[in-house]
Amino acid sequence: MTLREVPVHTTVKVVKINGEGAFRRRIMDMGITKNSEIYVRKVAPLGDPVEITVRGYELSLRRDDAESVEVVTV
């Protein structure tokens, strides 16, 4: 399952980040790394962006970026 598919008010754990180079580095610089826990707070009415809590701070992530993060429910 990807972060894009996670329902609101759900906590998940990152399994894998798909992508290469600068894109992957940018996602990891935001704190989204393997084994980190993410709580999905809100999803905008049209589905973009997704608001998450990771490592104690809130972050808005584009739908396309969220699709590259593979997760499992905790």
WOHULIN-V379235 format. One line per field, one symbol per residue. ss: DSSP state (A for helix, B for strand, O for the rest). phi: phi as a letter, one per 20 degrees, with the letter a starting at -180 (. if undefined). burial: b if it has 16 or more other C-alpha atoms within 10 Angstrom, else e. Layout:
ss: ???
phi: ???
burial: ???
This chain:
ss: OBAAAOOOOBBBBBBBBOOOAAAAAAAAAOOOOOOOBBBBBBBOOOOOOBBBBBOOBBBBBOAAAAOOBBBBBO
phi: .dffefffmcdccfdbdepclfffffffffoecgmfecdeebcfgenbeddcdclncebdcfgffffedeccfe
burial: ebbbebeeeebbbbbbbeeeeeebeebeeebbbeeebbbbbbbeeeeebbbbbbeeeebebebebbbbbbbbee
